[in-house]
Amino acid sequence: MYYKKILFATTASPACDNAAKVAFDMAMKYDAELVVFHVLGVPSRGFSTQVTDVKTGELEEMYDDNYISLVKEEIKTYYEELSDQVNVRIETAVGVPYREILRQARAEGSDLIVMGSNTRNEDVTSTRYRGVAGETLRKVAKNARCPVAIISRPCTTCWKLFSNIVVATDFSKAADSAFLYALKSAEAVGARLYIFHAYDLSAAYAGGKAPTQAEIEQRVAQAQQKIKEKYLHKMGDFDNYEVAIWEGTPYVEILKYARDKQADLIVMAHHARQYANPDEAEFGSTVEEVVLRAPCPVASVNHPDKVSD
């Protein structure tokens, strides 16, 4: 998987520092253009020409060229140490952040969006942080036409150095795109691909009757057959892979498996499998929990755009 244009959505604050290092590193390694994108804020009311600055909270004239120039210069200075040998362009916009990020990504034809899991600068181990992913992240992941790399912790490796990629599937249509992205990424960097499915025991218990061991084994066998039918025949000559099916709470099993395999990247579709149309889906709780707890970057892939031939 190669990238010509990467969109890095940022507030140019410490909350985005981990994501920034990944975005700049990827742009350098792939010789891609990096668009550093910052949404100045939302108009204070209706068609007002004033915007509440997202960093200072102060009202600013959105069409003031001097103000916009100062913001761009501040962003340039903030990322100056990372900008060496990277083709960087800084863009700004006014509006609701998730809408502007999606609009910019589509206008640019971005191959990848990189962003942090939250714009708040707080401890990722805190209960409040873990309780909910940022609203901007939720809506970007839901509607982005390209993969979204979500960085919640420092990333010690980058895409070209990855050795282990885990793709977690629920066999949905969107998961097919996630698998294809993971496969192409593994092929491009020579990584081992781990195809993983978690049989949801919590859903099985929802009916009030615990599944028997025989029923669990049957479900696991069915999942193995689905993986064979849906994915393995698409792999061509690529044979550096492993298949695993565990039962339990999906996000817990995904995290345990990723840690066991020392994953450098987890790839998932962003919504629950019952949604046939990705545009109607809500950000799945499984992905949200994985994003906030994963020891490595998580790529949310929901559409075939940018990943299919």
C-alpha distance (Angstrom), angle and dihedral (degrees) to the residues before:
residue distance angle dihedral
M1 . . .
Y2 3.80 . .
Y3 3.77 130.7 .
K4 3.80 128.9 -146.3
K5 3.79 97.9 172.2
I6 3.80 128.3 24.1
L7 3.80 123.9 -171.4
F8 3.80 114.6 -150.7
A9 3.81 111.2 -165.3
T10 3.80 109.5 -157.3
T11 3.78 147.2 159.4
A12 3.83 88.2 -150.8
S13 3.79 89.6 -122.3
P14 3.83 135.1 116.7
A15 3.82 89.6 -92.3
C16 3.82 88.0 70.9
D17 3.81 98.6 41.3
N18 3.82 96.3 102.4
A19 3.79 91.3 49.7
A20 3.81 90.7 46.1
K21 3.80 92.9 57.3
V22 3.80 90.7 52.5
A23 3.81 93.9 45.9
F24 3.81 95.1 49.1
D25 3.80 93.0 42.2
M26 3.80 92.2 51.3
A27 3.79 92.4 47.1
M28 3.80 90.5 52.6
K29 3.80 95.5 45.2
Y30 3.81 94.3 47.0
D31 3.82 95.4 36.2
A32 3.80 87.0 -125.2
E33 3.78 128.5 155.5
L34 3.79 110.3 -105.8
V35 3.79 117.0 -148.9
V36 3.80 108.7 -161.7
F37 3.78 103.7 -157.0
H38 3.79 127.5 -166.5
V39 3.79 127.7 178.8
L40 3.79 107.4 -143.8
G41 3.78 94.5 -153.6
V42 3.78 145.5 -83.5
P43 3.83 121.3 -63.8
S44 3.80 108.4 -97.6
R45 3.81 91.4 -123.3
G46 3.79 138.2 -9.0
F47 3.77 110.6 -47.7
S48 3.78 94.2 -11.8
T49 3.79 116.9 150.8
Q50 3.79 89.2 -140.1
V51 3.78 125.2 89.2
T52 3.79 130.4 -165.1
D53 3.80 104.7 -123.8
V54 3.82 108.6 -123.0
K55 3.80 92.5 -140.0
T56 3.81 104.9 37.9
G57 3.80 99.9 26.5
E58 3.81 88.7 -136.0
L59 3.80 125.5 131.5
E60 3.81 114.1 -106.5
E61 3.78 134.1 177.7
M62 3.81 103.9 -105.1
Y63 3.79 94.1 -153.7
D64 3.79 94.0 49.0
D65 3.81 104.2 119.2
N66 3.78 90.6 -160.7
Y67 3.82 91.7 56.2
I68 3.81 92.7 48.0
S69 3.81 91.1 47.4
L70 3.79 90.7 51.1
V71 3.81 91.5 50.6
K72 3.81 92.0 49.9
E73 3.80 91.2 47.8
E74 3.80 90.1 50.2
I75 3.84 90.6 51.4
K76 3.80 90.9 47.1
T77 3.80 91.0 51.4
Y78 3.81 93.0 45.3
Y79 3.82 91.9 56.1
E80 3.80 97.2 33.7
E81 3.81 94.5 113.6
L82 3.80 91.5 53.8
S83 3.80 96.6 44.4
D84 3.79 99.2 77.1
Q85 3.83 111.2 120.9
V86 3.81 91.9 0.4
N87 3.80 125.7 117.5
V88 3.81 98.7 -131.4
R89 3.79 131.0 179.9
I90 3.80 122.0 -179.4
E91 3.80 119.3 -146.4
T92 3.79 131.5 177.3
A93 3.78 135.7 -168.6
V94 3.79 140.6 -179.6
G95 3.78 121.7 -126.2
V96 3.78 144.2 56.5
P97 3.82 104.5 -17.9
Y98 3.82 100.4 -130.7
R99 3.82 92.3 47.5
E100 3.77 92.9 49.4
I101 3.82 93.1 46.5
L102 3.80 91.1 51.9
R103 3.80 91.8 44.9
Q104 3.79 92.4 49.8
A105 3.80 93.2 46.1
R106 3.80 91.8 52.6
A107 3.80 93.3 44.1
E108 3.80 90.6 50.9
G109 3.80 94.5 42.8
S110 3.80 87.4 -128.6
D111 3.80 117.8 -163.1
L112 3.81 92.3 -155.7
I113 3.79 140.1 12.2
V114 3.80 116.8 -147.7
M115 3.79 119.8 -163.9
G116 3.78 142.3 147.7
S117 3.78 121.3 -104.0
N118 3.79 91.1 -115.3
T119 3.78 138.9 8.7
R120 3.80 92.4 -139.9
N121 3.78 114.8 100.2
E122 3.80 99.7 -135.4
D123 3.77 141.8 118.0
V124 3.81 110.3 -69.8
T125 3.79 89.4 -147.6
S126 3.80 92.9 62.6
T127 3.79 118.1 111.1
R128 3.80 93.4 -125.8
Y129 3.79 92.4 51.1
R130 3.78 92.6 49.0
G131 3.78 91.5 47.3
V132 3.78 97.3 71.2
A133 3.78 138.0 10.2
G134 3.77 117.8 -133.5
E135 3.78 116.6 -76.8
T136 3.81 91.2 -128.6
L137 3.81 91.0 54.0
R138 3.81 92.1 48.5
K139 3.78 94.1 53.9
V140 3.79 96.8 39.9
A141 3.82 90.3 51.4
K142 3.80 90.3 48.3
N143 3.79 96.9 52.9
A144 3.82 108.7 22.6
R145 3.79 114.0 122.3
C146 3.80 90.9 -154.0
P147 3.81 131.8 50.8
V148 3.80 116.6 -76.2
A149 3.82 117.8 -144.8
I150 3.79 109.5 -153.4
I151 3.80 116.7 -160.9
S152 3.79 118.2 -167.7
R153 3.82 100.1 157.6
P154 3.80 138.2 27.8
C155 3.81 110.6 -68.7
T156 3.80 112.1 -140.9
T157 3.81 93.5 -170.6
C158 3.77 134.4 38.5
W159 3.79 132.6 -143.0
K160 3.81 96.1 -85.9
L161 3.79 90.7 50.4
F162 3.79 97.1 47.6
S163 3.79 116.8 126.8
N164 3.80 102.4 174.2
I165 3.80 128.6 38.4
V166 3.81 121.7 -177.9
V167 3.80 119.1 -160.7
A168 3.80 113.5 -167.5
T169 3.80 113.7 -157.7
D170 3.79 134.6 -168.4
F171 3.84 90.4 -177.9
S172 3.82 92.7 -111.0
K173 3.80 123.2 142.0
A174 3.79 90.2 -105.4
A175 3.80 90.2 51.2
D176 3.81 88.2 61.4
S177 3.82 88.4 63.4
A178 3.80 90.7 46.5
F179 3.80 90.1 52.8
L180 3.79 92.4 49.5
Y181 3.80 91.3 50.3
A182 3.80 91.4 49.0
L183 3.80 92.1 47.8
K184 3.80 93.7 49.8
S185 3.80 91.1 46.4
A186 3.80 91.5 50.6
E187 3.80 91.5 48.3
A188 3.80 92.3 48.3
V189 3.81 96.3 51.9
G190 3.81 100.4 28.5
A191 3.80 93.9 -114.4
R192 3.78 127.9 154.8
L193 3.80 112.5 -107.5
Y194 3.80 120.2 -140.7
I195 3.81 114.5 -163.5
F196 3.79 108.1 -158.1
H197 3.79 136.3 -177.2
A198 3.80 126.4 -179.0
Y199 3.80 115.6 -152.6
D200 3.80 102.8 -141.3
L201 3.80 106.8 -126.2
S202 3.80 91.6 177.2
A203 3.81 89.0 62.8
A204 3.78 90.2 46.2
Y205 3.83 90.5 54.8
A206 3.81 92.5 47.1
G207 3.79 91.7 88.4
G208 3.79 90.3 61.7
K209 3.79 95.6 -110.6
A210 3.77 121.3 96.0
P211 3.81 114.3 -130.1
T212 3.78 115.9 -113.5
Q213 3.79 121.1 -120.2
A214 3.79 88.4 -107.2
E215 3.82 90.6 55.0
I216 3.80 91.4 49.0
E217 3.79 91.2 50.2
Q218 3.79 89.9 49.0
R219 3.81 91.3 52.4
V220 3.79 90.8 48.6
A221 3.81 90.8 50.5
Q222 3.82 89.9 49.9
A223 3.79 90.7 51.1
Q224 3.79 91.1 50.3
Q225 3.80 89.7 52.8
K226 3.82 91.2 48.8
I227 3.80 91.3 52.1
K228 3.78 89.9 50.5
E229 3.80 93.2 48.8
K230 3.82 98.8 40.1
Y231 3.79 103.3 36.5
L232 3.78 119.8 9.7
H233 3.79 95.7 65.4
K234 3.83 88.8 55.8
M235 3.79 93.7 59.2
G236 3.80 98.6 79.4
D237 3.79 110.9 -174.6
F238 3.81 93.4 -11.3
D239 3.79 106.3 114.8
N240 3.80 103.0 158.6
Y241 3.79 95.3 105.3
E242 3.78 144.6 105.8
V243 3.82 131.4 -156.4
A244 3.79 124.3 -146.4
I245 3.80 135.3 173.3
W246 3.79 120.5 -169.7
E247 3.77 129.9 176.1
G248 3.79 125.7 -134.4
T249 3.80 138.1 67.0
P250 3.83 103.3 -14.8
Y251 3.81 100.8 -133.0
V252 3.81 92.0 45.1
E253 3.79 92.4 50.4
I254 3.81 92.9 45.8
L255 3.80 91.3 52.1
K256 3.81 92.8 45.8
Y257 3.79 91.7 48.7
A258 3.81 93.2 46.3
R259 3.80 91.2 51.7
D260 3.80 91.7 45.9
K261 3.80 90.3 54.1
Q262 3.81 93.7 40.7
A263 3.78 89.7 -123.4
D264 3.79 118.9 -156.5
L265 3.81 91.6 -166.9
I266 3.80 137.0 17.2
V267 3.81 116.8 -155.2
M268 3.81 121.6 -162.3
A269 3.77 142.2 156.5
H270 3.77 107.5 -112.4
H271 3.78 103.5 -128.8
A272 3.78 143.6 56.0
R273 3.78 115.8 -83.5
Q274 3.81 96.9 -117.9
Y275 3.80 91.6 75.2
A276 3.80 111.2 90.7
N277 3.81 92.5 -175.2
P278 3.84 114.0 54.4
D279 3.82 90.7 -153.9
E280 3.81 89.6 64.0
A281 3.79 94.4 49.3
E282 3.77 128.9 106.3
F283 3.79 121.5 -139.4
G284 3.79 101.5 -83.4
S285 3.78 118.0 -119.9
T286 3.82 90.3 -134.0
V287 3.79 92.8 59.9
E288 3.80 92.0 43.0
E289 3.79 92.0 53.9
V290 3.81 91.5 46.3
V291 3.81 92.2 49.0
L292 3.80 93.7 52.3
R293 3.81 95.4 44.5
A294 3.80 105.4 31.7
P295 3.82 117.4 117.6
C296 3.82 89.6 -144.9
P297 3.82 139.2 37.0
V298 3.80 118.3 -66.9
A299 3.81 121.8 -145.6
S300 3.79 115.8 -152.4
V301 3.81 110.5 -156.2
N302 3.77 118.5 179.7
H303 3.81 107.2 154.4
P304 3.81 135.0 46.2
D305 3.81 90.8 -126.4
K306 3.81 111.6 116.0
V307 3.81 92.9 8.9
S308 3.82 104.3 62.3
D309 3.78 125.7 75.6
